[in-house]
Structure formats: structure tokens, C-alpha cells
């Protein structure tokens, strides 16, 4: 098995993405962004990557579906925070 295959089969590809998201969170907060705003903006991506990790590692379907379902309300909360819910685009 090649290195790239091992990276995905083990779920470590998702781990690397989560590390990048954590670094982005820290970088934005250190530069003055509100932690809650950043968490709401990055939260859906975190949940989707957690679902990806579960899918890559053969987790049972509830462990894949749950983070996917949780990403939606966080996304809606972020849109509300930005004032985009109810606006015509």
C-alpha cells in the first residue's frame, strides 16, 4: 500500500485537514476575530471532515450521519450571524 493510500485508509488525511482548520481558527482569533464568529464559520467544515474521517475508517453509519446532521444547524447559525437568513440573494 502506498503512502497516499495509507493516509486515506487510516483517516489521517482527515486529521490533517482538522489540524489545518484548528490552525486557521487560532490564526484568525489571534488576529482579532471573535472566537464565536470563527467557530460558527469553520464549524460546518469540522463536522463534515469528522464525517469523512468516519467514512474513511469504516465507522458505522450513525457515526457518519451525526456529524453531517450537526453541520447544518451550525451552518444556519453562521448564516444568521452574518444576517443572510431571510435575505433575497
N, C-alpha and C positions, 0 to 999 in steps of 0.2 A: 504494500500500500504506500502510495506516495505521500509526501508531506502535506500537500493540499488536501488530499482525501482524508488523511488522519485529522487534520484541523477541523473539517466539517463533521466527520463521523463522531468525534469526541464532543462536539458542541463548542469547542474553543473558539471557533470563528465568531460565534455569537458573544462569547465572553470578551473578545477583543473589541467588538462593537460597543458593548456595555462599558468597557473601560474608556473608550473614546467619548461616549456620552457623559460619563462621570467627569472626565477632564473638561469637557465643554461646559458642564454645569459649574464647576469650580471656577473656570476662567471667566465666565460671564458674571458670576456673583462677585468675584474679586474686582472686576472692572466696574462694579456699581449697580448691576441689575438686581432687582428684588428676587430673593430666592424662590418665593412662591410663584412669581411670574415665569421664571426659568423652569421650575419643576412642572408647571402646567404645560409649558411649550414642549418640553422634552419627554414628559411622562408617557404620552401615547407611544412614542418610539421605543421607550424602555419596555413597555408591556408587549409590544409586537415582537421585539427581539427576544424577550423571555419565551414567548410562544414559539418562535423559530428555534430556540435552543431546545425546547421540549420536543419539537418535531424532529430535529436532527438526531436527538439521542434516544428516540423511541419511547417517549413518555406516553402514558395513557391519554386518551383524548380529552378528559376533563382538565388535565394539566396544560393542554394546548389551548382549549377553548376559553378557560377562565381568564388568562391574561389578555386574550383577544377581546373578550367582552368588557374587561375593565378599561381597555384603551379608549373605548367610545365615550363613556361619561367624562373621562379626563379631557378628551379632545373637545367635547361640548363645553366643559368648564373653561377651557382655554379660549374658545371662540367667544363665550360670554364675556370673559375678562377683556378681550380685545374689542368688544362691542360689535361683533359681527353676526350675532344671532338675531334674526328678525330683520336684518338689513337686506335690501334688494341689491344683488350684485350686478 
